[in-house]
Amino acid sequence: MPHSDRVLHDALITYLEPITRWRHPAPGDGKPVQVNANGIDLWENHVGDAHIDPDGTAHAYLFIQTGPGSYIQSRAVTSAAYTAWRPVLTVAGGTPVKVRWALDKLRPHLDGAVLLDADGREITAPLHEGFARSEAYDPGPLQVDESPSPPRWYVPIQY
């Protein structure tokens, strides 16, 4: 039986804890909590006021948007089903250097990641192959959003 969006979402958030500085749950899911002294700030399904570093620019953060995914029944193994689930990940920060720093922490951490449920079982077994960088996806150059103050540089990544 496929896993719910909530189980998948929570497993990803738990997996990201070692590189997370502040976690900002979606509205109604709890208050922000400091996870580690250093790392990337994590925003779940919304972005609020970014933390401003001493240099006056926004701290690097990861904006995660999750959805229900799609239910897939394997033709090869008729009893096996899994959820094709690809969250939208956007890395942002107050300078291009901060965005690249966050990418350098995030990508090696996610490459090949296998999400586990609360009991430590692989979530989408038996067909899940872990997170893999989408080789065909090129997000293009970093972009700047000048609407917030201070401005944010950002780039979407796909897994």
C-alpha positions as CSV (number, residue, x, y, z in Angstrom):
1,M,0.0,0.0,0.0
2,P,1.4,3.4,-0.9
3,H,2.4,5.8,1.9
4,S,0.5,9.0,2.5
5,D,1.8,12.4,1.6
6,R,2.2,13.2,5.3
7,V,4.4,10.1,6.0
8,L,6.6,11.0,3.0
9,H,6.8,14.6,4.0
10,D,7.7,13.8,7.6
11,A,10.3,11.3,6.5
12,L,12.0,13.9,4.2
13,I,12.0,16.5,7.0
14,T,13.5,14.0,9.4
15,Y,16.1,13.0,6.8
16,L,17.1,16.7,6.4
17,E,17.6,17.3,10.2
18,P,21.4,16.8,10.1
19,I,21.8,19.8,7.8
20,T,18.9,21.9,9.1
21,R,19.5,25.0,11.3
22,W,15.9,26.2,11.8
23,R,12.7,24.3,10.8
24,H,9.7,26.3,9.9
25,P,6.6,24.0,9.7
26,A,3.7,24.9,7.5
27,P,1.1,27.2,9.1
28,G,-0.9,25.1,11.6
29,D,1.8,22.4,11.9
30,G,3.7,23.9,14.8
31,K,6.1,26.7,15.7
32,P,9.6,27.2,14.2
33,V,12.2,25.2,16.1
34,Q,16.0,25.4,16.1
35,V,17.4,22.0,15.1
36,N,21.2,22.7,14.9
37,A,23.5,25.7,15.5
38,N,24.5,25.7,11.8
39,G,23.0,24.7,8.6
40,I,20.2,25.5,6.1
41,D,16.9,26.9,7.2
42,L,14.0,24.8,6.2
43,W,10.6,26.2,5.1
44,E,7.7,23.7,4.7
45,N,5.1,24.6,2.1
46,H,5.4,28.3,2.8
47,V,8.1,31.0,3.1
48,G,7.9,33.6,5.8
49,D,10.5,36.2,6.9
50,A,13.9,34.7,6.3
51,H,16.5,35.0,9.1
52,I,18.9,37.8,8.4
53,D,22.6,37.2,8.9
54,P,25.0,39.8,10.4
55,D,25.9,40.8,6.8
56,G,22.4,42.1,6.3
57,T,21.4,39.4,3.8
58,A,19.0,36.4,4.1
59,H,20.5,33.2,5.5
60,A,20.5,30.2,3.1
61,Y,17.2,28.2,3.1
62,L,15.4,25.4,1.4
63,F,11.8,25.8,0.5
64,I,10.0,22.4,0.2
65,Q,6.7,22.0,-1.4
66,T,5.1,18.6,-1.1
67,G,2.0,17.1,-2.6
68,P,0.3,13.8,-2.8
69,G,2.4,12.2,-5.5
70,S,0.8,9.5,-7.7
71,Y,-0.1,5.9,-7.0
72,I,1.7,3.4,-9.3
73,Q,1.0,-0.3,-9.6
74,S,3.9,-2.3,-10.9
75,R,3.1,-4.5,-13.9
76,A,6.1,-6.7,-13.2
77,V,5.1,-7.5,-9.6
78,T,1.3,-7.1,-9.4
79,S,1.2,-7.0,-5.6
80,A,3.8,-4.1,-5.4
81,A,2.6,-0.5,-5.4
82,Y,4.4,2.6,-4.5
83,T,3.9,6.4,-4.6
84,A,5.9,8.4,-7.2
85,W,6.6,11.4,-5.1
86,R,8.8,14.3,-6.1
87,P,8.7,17.3,-3.8
88,V,9.6,20.7,-5.3
89,L,12.8,22.0,-3.8
90,T,14.0,25.6,-4.1
91,V,17.3,26.7,-2.6
92,A,17.5,30.4,-1.7
93,G,19.6,32.9,0.1
94,G,20.7,36.5,0.3
95,T,23.6,36.1,-2.1
96,P,24.7,33.7,-4.8
97,V,27.5,32.5,-2.5
98,K,24.9,31.5,0.1
99,V,22.8,29.6,-2.4
100,R,25.8,27.7,-3.7
101,W,26.9,26.9,-0.1
102,A,23.4,25.5,0.6
103,L,23.5,23.5,-2.7
104,D,26.9,22.1,-1.7
105,K,25.4,20.9,1.6
106,L,22.1,19.7,0.2
107,R,22.9,17.8,-2.9
108,P,25.4,15.3,-1.4
109,H,23.0,14.7,1.5
110,L,20.1,14.0,-0.9
111,D,21.9,12.0,-3.6
112,G,20.8,8.4,-3.1
113,A,18.8,9.1,0.0
114,V,16.3,6.5,1.0
115,L,13.5,7.8,3.2
116,L,12.4,5.7,6.2
117,D,9.2,5.6,8.1
118,A,8.9,6.1,11.8
119,D,9.6,2.4,12.4
120,G,12.8,2.6,10.3
121,R,11.4,0.7,7.3
122,E,12.2,1.9,3.8
123,I,9.1,3.9,2.8
124,T,8.5,2.8,-0.7
125,A,9.9,-0.7,-0.7
126,P,10.3,-2.7,-2.8
127,L,10.5,-0.4,-5.8
128,H,12.0,2.8,-4.4
129,E,15.5,3.6,-5.7
130,G,16.2,6.5,-3.4
131,F,16.5,10.1,-4.4
132,A,18.5,10.6,-7.6
133,R,19.4,13.9,-9.1
134,S,17.5,14.4,-12.3
135,E,20.3,14.5,-14.9
136,A,18.1,15.8,-17.6
137,Y,16.9,18.8,-15.5
138,D,18.8,22.0,-15.8
139,P,17.3,24.8,-13.7
140,G,19.4,27.4,-15.5
141,P,21.3,30.2,-13.7
142,L,20.5,31.6,-10.3
143,Q,17.7,34.1,-10.3
144,V,17.0,37.0,-8.1
145,D,13.7,38.0,-6.5
146,E,13.9,41.7,-5.5
147,S,10.4,41.9,-4.1
148,P,11.4,40.9,-0.5
149,S,13.7,43.1,1.4
150,P,16.6,42.2,1.4
151,P,16.4,40.5,-2.0
152,R,16.8,36.7,-2.4
153,W,18.8,34.7,-4.9
154,Y,17.2,31.3,-5.7
155,V,17.3,28.2,-7.9
156,P,14.9,25.2,-8.1
157,I,16.4,21.8,-8.0
158,Q,14.7,18.5,-9.0
159,Y,15.1,15.0,-7.6
